[in-house]
Amino acid sequence: MINDKSFNSILLAAIVITALLLASVHFFPKKRLVLVPNGQGALLLLTEQLPDGTISSEWTKDSHTAWKCNYPENFQGNYFPCGWTIDVSTSGVKGADLSQYEHMNIKLNYSGNANKVRIAIRNFNPDYSSTKDANSTKFNAVQLHTKELNKEIRIDMSAFAASDWWLTQYNIPLSDAAPELNNAMVVTIDFGEPEKPGTHTFELEKLEFTGEWVRAEDWYLAIICLWMLGIFIYSIRRLIQLNAQTEHDTKVINQLSNSNEELKEETSKFRRLSTVDPLTQLYNRFGIDQIIASLAGNGYLQAPTTPKYSLLVVDIDHFKRINDQRGHDTGDVVLQHVAKVIQTHLRAGDYVGRWGGEEFIVIMPGASKKTAMAMAEMVREAIFSAELDPQKPITVSASFGVSERQPEEDFATCFKRADDALFKAKAQGRNCCVYAEEQV
C-alpha cells in the first residue's frame, strides 16, 4: 500500500508534468499544406478567345503563378473568363481534407481597378456532386477587397461560406447548406462579378493552409482524461485495499463482538443474580437501590417540583405465624403469591422489589395519591381474596403504607413517611391501606 509520503511525491510529480504538458501545446510545430510555391497540384488558367480575337487571360511567368486579364470595353456576360486554379484532388472523387486547417495564408499581388477578388474552394460530396458535372461540387468562397492584397494575409477557414447562387442552382436543402472543406478538389482565384474594363495583373507568391497537429482544446481534454483515468485507477485500487482492510476489520470485530456477547451474557447473569430475589424473582434490596440510583441520576427522584411519584410499602400480615404453624415451605409459597399478585397489577413503568423478609416496595413514577391508593386497594383485595392451598386453605392479607412525593422532598423522606403509614396500618388491625401524613 502506498504511504502518504509516496503518494504526495507522486501527486507533486503529476502536477509538474501536467503543467509542462499544458504549456507544451503552444510549442507544437504547425501543420502545413503548401500549394504555392513549389506545391503539388496542376495549375490551370481559365481563358477564352474574345470576339475581337484577343484572349481573356494569359500567363505572365513560366511558373504559372502570375497572369493577367484583359477586360474589354464591350464584354457581354456575367462572368469574365479569367480565373487561376490549382487542382488538389487525387482522383475524380477524392480531394484534400482542408477542414483540418484553421487558416489560409496567402500573398497575392494585384494591379488593376477591380474592387474585390474571390477565393473559392470546390468540395466534392457524393450526396449532390457528380463527376459528370464539374460545377456540382460545392462552391465555398470568400471575398477579399483589393486593398487587402499585395501583402501576406491570414484568412480564417471559418470565413468561407457556400455561395447562394450555387445553393439555389442545385436546390440544396438547409441541412446541407453549411460550408464543406473535407474533400476539396480545387482552389480558385477569380473576380466572381463584372469588373471595370482594363488590364488586371496577378502574381501569387504564397498560398498555404496551416493548422494545429493537436488542437489546444483536444490536448487539454486529453490531459483531463488522463487525470480522470489516473484518479479512477487510484480509486479502484484504493477501494480494493479498503475492502480488504474492511474484511479484516470485520473479522476482528466479529471475534470481539462474540467475546463481548459472551461477556454481556455472563455480566447479565451475575447482575441478575445480584439484583433479583431468587425466591420471588422480584428485585432484591440491592436491585431496588440500583433503580433508585438510576432514577435519581436522571434527576427524576430529586427534581424540586416535577415529576411526581408515589411509593407503596407492603408487609404481609402475621407472616411469622404462617411460618410457625405451616412451615417455611408454605411461607415461601405465600411470598411468591404476594409477589405475583403485585406484579400482575403493576402499570407499565412501575417497579416492585422485595425490601426484606415479608416486606415489599413499589415505586410508581408519575402516580398521584389517588392513583397510588387505588392501586394499593386493588392489590390488597387481590391478595386477600385469593385461595391458597385448597386442601388446607390459608388466608393471606397484607398492610399498605402509601406516600406521594411532596415538593422539595427526597426519596428517603418519602419512603420514611410511607413506612410510618404502614406502621399505622398494622396498628389499625392490618389488611388495610393508610396514606402517609404530609410533612408540615
DOLUM-92278 format. One record per residue (C-alpha): x, y, z; residue in three letters. Coordinates in steps of 0.25 Angstrom, whole numbers, plus 5000, padded with zeros to 4 digits. Layout:
N
XYZAla...
end
This chain:
440
500050005000Met500550144996Ile500850225009Asn500550375010Asp501950415007Lys502050334994Ser500650384990Phe500950524992Asn502250514984Ser501550444972Ile500450554973Leu501450664972Leu502150604960Ala500850584953Ala500550734955Ile501850774950Val501750684938Ile500350734935Thr500850884936Ala501850844926Leu500850774917Leu499950894917Leu501050994913Ala501550904902Ser500350914893Val500851054890His502151004885Phe501650894875Phe502050914861Pro500950964851Lys500350864841Lys500550924827Arg500050894813Leu500850984804Val500251004790Leu501051114785Val502151124783Pro502750984780Asn501450914784Gly500750794777Gln499650814768Gly499350854754Ala499251004752Leu498151044742Leu497751174736Leu496351204731Leu496451274718Thr495551294705Glu495751364692Gln494951484691Leu494151534679Pro495151634675Asp496251524674Gly496951544687Thr497051454699Ile496351484712Ser497551444721Ser498951394719Glu500151344727Trp501251444730Thr502251354736Lys502651214733Asp502451174748Ser500951194745His500751274757Thr500651404750Ala499551444740Trp498851564734Lys497451584730Cys496951674718Asn495551724721Tyr495051794708Pro494051904707Glu493051834700Asn493051704708Phe491651644709Gln491351544720Gly491251524735Asn492551444737Tyr493851484731Phe494751364728Pro495951404736Cys496251304747Gly497451234753Trp497251094758Thr498150994766Ile497650844766Asp497850784779Val497050654776Ser497650514775Thr496450454767Ser495150504761Gly494450484775Val495650494785Lys496150624789Gly496950694800Ala496350704814Asp496550854817Leu495550844829Ser496750804838Gln497350944836Tyr497051074843Glu497651174834His497951204819Met499251294818Asn499251364804Ile500151474798Lys499451514785Leu500051644777Asn499051714769Tyr498951834759Ser497751884753Gly496451954756Asn495651834762Ala495051854776Asn494951714780Lys495551574777Val494951444780Arg495651314786Ile494751194785Ala494951044789Ile494150944782Arg493750824790Asn493250684785Phe492150624793Asn491450494786Pro490150534792Asp490050644782Tyr491350654774Ser491550574761Ser492850554753Thr491950584740Lys491750724745Asp492950794750Ala492050914755Asn491350824764Ser492450824774Thr492050914786Lys492551054784Phe493151114797Asn493651254795Ala494151374802Val494351514796Gln495551604798Leu495651754796His496751784787Thr497351884797Lys497651764806Glu498551704795Leu500051724792Asn500351674805Lys500251544813Glu498951524820Ile498351414828Arg496951364826Ile496151284836Asp495551164829Met494251194836Ser494151314827Ala493751224815Phe492351214812Ala491551134802Ala491051234791Ser489651264790Asp489551244775Trp490151104776Trp489151064787Leu488051124778Thr488451054765Gln488650924771Tyr487450934781Asn488250894793Ile487350884806Pro487750964818Leu488250834825Ser489450834814Asp489650984813Ala490850994822Ala492251014816Pro492950884814Glu494450864812Leu494750724816Asn494850674801Asn495450794794Ala495650774779Met496150914774Val496551054779Val496151164770Thr496551314769Ile495651404761Asp494751524761Phe493351464762Gly492651584758Glu492751684746Pro493851784747Glu494251914740Lys494951894726Pro496451894727Gly497651814730Thr497751734743His499051664747Thr499251564758Phe500451494764Glu500251394774Leu501551384783Glu500951294794Lys499751204797Leu499751104808Glu498851054819Phe499251044834Thr498750974846Gly499050904859Glu499450764859Trp498750754872Val497650864876Arg497850924889Ala496450884894Glu496750744889Asp498050744897Trp497450794909Tyr496350694908Leu497350584907Ala498050634919Ile496750634927Ile496450494922Cys497850454927Leu497550514941Trp496150444941Met496750314937Leu497850324948Gly496850364958Ile495950254954Phe497150154955Ile497550204968Tyr496150204974Ser495950054969Ile497250014975Arg496950094988Arg495550034988Leu496149894987Ile497149924998Gln496049985007Leu495149865004Asn496249765008Ala496449845021Gln494949855024Thr494849705023Glu496049685032His495449785042Asp494049725041Thr494649585044Lys495349645056Val494149725061Ile493249595059Asn494249525068Gln494249635078Leu492749645077Ser492549495080Asn493449515092Ser492749635096Asn491349565095Glu491949455104Glu492349555114Leu491049625113Lys490349495116Glu491249465128Glu491049605133Thr489549605131Ser489549465138Lys490349525150Phe489549655150Arg488249575151Arg488849495162Leu489249615169Ser487949695167Thr486849595167Val486249515179Asp486349375175Pro485049335182Leu484049435177Thr484849475164Gln484649625168Leu485749725170Tyr486449705183Asn486849815193Arg488149845185Phe487349845172Gly486349945177Ile487550025182Asp488050025167Gln486750065162Ile486650185172Ile488050225168Ala487750215153Ser486550305155Leu487250405164Ala488350415154Gly487350455143Asn486850565153Gly485550485154Tyr485450465168Leu486150595172Gln485450695164Ala484950815172Pro483550815166Thr483350705155Thr483250595152Pro482450535164Lys482450395168Tyr481750305179Ser482250195188Leu481550075193Leu482149995205Val481549855207Val481649765218Asp480949625219Ile480149615232Asp480549505242His481549445233Phe482349395245Lys481149315250Arg480949255236Ile482449205236Asn482249155251Asp480849085248Gln481049035233Arg482549035232Gly483549115224His483149045211Asp481749105212Thr482349235216Gly483149235203Asp481849205195Val481249325202Val482349415198Leu482349365183Gln480749385183His480849525188Val482049565179Ala481249505167Lys479949585171Val480749715172Ile481449695158Gln480049665152Thr479449795156His480649885153Leu480549995142Arg481649995131Ala482850075137Gly482550035151Asp483649965159Tyr483449855170Val484449785179Gly484549705192Arg485049805202Trp485449705212Gly484749575219Gly483249595216Glu483249745212Glu483149795198Phe483349935192Ile482649985179Val483150115172Ile482150175164Met482750295155Pro481750395151Gly480650345160Ala479750435169Ser479250405183Lys477850365177Lys478550265167Thr479450205177Ala478350185187Met477450115177Ala478650025173Met478849995187Ala477449955190Glu477349875177Met478649795181Val478149775195Arg476849725191Glu477449625181Ala478449575192Ile477249555202Phe476249495192Ser477249385186Ala477149245191Glu478449175194Leu478549025196Asp477148975194Pro477448855203Gln477848935214Lys477249075212Pro478049195217Ile477649335218Thr478749435214Val478649585216Ser479549705215Ala479649845220Ser480049965212Phe480750095214Gly480550195203Val481250335201Ser481350435190Glu482550515188Arg482450655193Gln483150775187Pro484650785191Glu484550645197Glu485650545195Asp485450395193Phe485850355207Ala484850445214Thr483750405204Cys484050255208Phe484050285223Lys482650345222Arg482150225215Ala482750135225Asp482150215236Asp480850195229Ala481050045228Leu481250045243Phe479950115245Lys479250015236Ala479749905245Lys479349975258Ala477949995252Gln477749845250Gly478449805238Arg477949775224Asn477749925220Cys478350035213Cys478850165220Val479250295213Tyr480450365219Ala480350495226Glu480950605219Glu482050685225Gln481750825230Val
end
